[in-house]
Amino acid sequence: MSIWQRPRCPLMPIQSELFPPDVPSAQNTTSGAARPSPRWPAAQPSQTNAPKPAGANPAPVWIRRFSLGVLVTFCLYIGLLLFCLPWTRLWIQNPYILAYPKLGHLLLRGATRGVISGIGLMDVWIGLTEVIYYRNTRDDKAAS
């Protein structure tokens, strides 16, 4: 019997309902106590994974400002380091570059230094745009 003559396996049955129907708890009550649906057990409050609506509990303004300050400080520091470091003596006399001549040959090229400096400039740009486009959404809601 060849592969084409074998009997076919039955396909998976089509599931009629992918999600449980939304039944209000008032329909499932007897004597005032809510009963779980026999098909879908009731979830405990700690087990519910209901997503919160967007903007329901935003972080306080001081936390957002502090995290912005940390992000901007980090971006500016790393960006300036990456922008300036490839052109200093520390880059040329690095023990890792001196220990591995093939890697040193690649890292001492002007194009490689330019790419690393460009990454540093992009990092500085990210930090500055975060400061420029920062908005206090909670303050905006309170003012209106």
C-alpha positions as CSV (number, residue, x, y, z in Angstrom):
1,M,0.0,0.0,0.0
2,S,1.5,3.3,-1.0
3,I,1.3,6.6,0.8
4,W,-1.5,7.7,-1.5
5,Q,-3.7,4.7,-0.8
6,R,-3.6,4.9,3.0
7,P,-6.9,5.7,4.7
8,R,-7.0,9.4,5.8
9,C,-7.0,10.2,9.4
10,P,-10.0,12.1,10.6
11,L,-9.5,15.9,10.8
12,M,-9.9,17.7,14.0
13,P,-13.5,18.6,14.7
14,I,-14.4,22.3,14.3
15,Q,-14.9,23.9,17.6
16,S,-18.1,25.8,17.6
17,E,-17.3,28.2,20.4
18,L,-13.8,29.4,21.0
19,F,-14.6,31.5,24.1
20,P,-17.3,31.0,26.7
21,P,-20.5,33.0,26.2
22,D,-20.8,36.1,28.3
23,V,-23.6,35.2,30.7
24,P,-24.4,37.8,33.4
25,S,-24.1,36.4,36.9
26,A,-27.8,37.2,37.6
27,Q,-28.9,34.4,35.2
28,N,-26.8,31.8,37.1
29,T,-28.1,32.6,40.5
30,T,-30.3,30.6,42.8
31,S,-31.3,32.0,46.1
32,G,-29.0,35.0,45.6
33,A,-25.7,33.0,45.4
34,A,-23.8,33.0,42.2
35,R,-23.1,29.6,40.7
36,P,-20.4,29.0,38.2
37,S,-21.4,27.8,34.8
38,P,-21.0,24.0,34.6
39,R,-18.9,24.4,31.5
40,W,-16.5,27.1,32.7
41,P,-15.6,27.2,36.4
42,A,-15.5,30.6,38.1
43,A,-12.1,32.1,38.4
44,Q,-10.8,33.3,41.7
45,P,-10.1,37.0,42.0
46,S,-6.3,36.3,42.1
47,Q,-6.6,34.3,38.9
48,T,-8.4,36.8,36.7
49,N,-6.3,38.3,34.0
50,A,-8.6,41.0,32.9
51,P,-6.6,43.8,31.2
52,K,-6.9,47.2,32.8
53,P,-8.1,50.0,30.5
54,A,-5.4,52.2,29.1
55,G,-4.6,55.1,31.4
56,A,-6.5,53.7,34.3
57,N,-3.6,53.9,36.8
58,P,-0.7,55.8,35.3
59,A,2.4,56.1,37.3
60,P,2.7,59.2,39.4
61,V,4.3,62.3,37.8
62,W,7.4,62.2,40.0
63,I,8.2,58.6,39.0
64,R,7.8,59.5,35.3
65,R,10.0,62.5,35.7
66,F,12.6,60.6,37.7
67,S,12.7,57.8,35.1
68,L,13.0,60.4,32.3
69,G,16.0,62.0,34.1
70,V,17.7,58.6,34.5
71,L,17.0,57.7,30.9
72,V,18.3,61.0,29.6
73,T,21.4,60.9,31.8
74,F,22.2,57.4,30.6
75,C,21.6,58.2,26.9
76,L,23.8,61.4,27.1
77,Y,26.6,59.7,29.0
78,I,26.8,56.6,26.8
79,G,26.3,58.7,23.7
80,L,29.1,61.0,24.4
81,L,31.3,58.1,25.5
82,L,30.7,56.3,22.2
83,F,31.1,59.5,20.2
84,C,34.5,60.5,21.7
85,L,36.1,57.2,22.7
86,P,37.1,55.9,19.2
87,W,39.2,58.9,18.6
88,T,41.2,58.9,21.9
89,R,44.4,57.2,22.9
90,L,42.4,54.8,25.1
91,W,41.0,53.3,21.9
92,I,44.4,52.9,20.2
93,Q,46.3,51.5,23.2
94,N,43.5,49.2,24.4
95,P,44.9,45.9,25.6
96,Y,42.2,43.9,23.9
97,I,43.0,45.5,20.5
98,L,46.7,44.9,21.1
99,A,46.1,41.3,22.1
100,Y,44.1,40.5,19.0
101,P,45.7,41.9,15.9
102,K,42.8,40.9,13.5
103,L,40.3,42.6,15.8
104,G,42.6,45.6,16.2
105,H,42.9,45.9,12.4
106,L,39.1,46.1,12.1
107,L,38.6,48.4,15.1
108,L,41.3,50.9,14.1
109,R,39.8,51.6,10.7
110,G,38.3,55.1,10.3
111,A,35.0,53.6,9.0
112,T,34.5,51.5,12.1
113,R,35.3,54.4,14.3
114,G,32.8,56.5,12.4
115,V,30.1,53.9,12.8
116,I,30.6,53.7,16.5
117,S,30.6,57.5,16.8
118,G,27.4,57.6,14.8
119,I,25.8,55.2,17.2
120,G,26.9,57.6,20.0
121,L,25.3,60.5,18.2
122,M,22.1,58.6,17.8
123,D,22.1,57.8,21.5
124,V,22.5,61.5,22.3
125,W,19.7,62.3,19.9
126,I,17.4,59.8,21.6
127,G,18.1,61.4,25.0
128,L,17.4,64.9,23.7
129,T,14.2,63.9,21.9
130,E,12.9,62.3,25.1
131,V,13.4,65.6,26.9
132,I,11.8,67.7,24.1
133,Y,8.7,65.5,23.6
134,Y,8.0,64.7,27.3
135,R,4.5,65.5,28.4
136,N,2.8,65.3,31.8
137,T,-0.4,63.5,30.8
138,R,-1.8,63.6,34.3
139,D,-1.2,67.3,34.6
140,D,-2.9,67.9,31.2
141,K,-6.0,66.0,32.4
142,A,-6.1,68.0,35.7
143,A,-5.9,71.3,33.8
144,S,-8.8,70.6,31.5
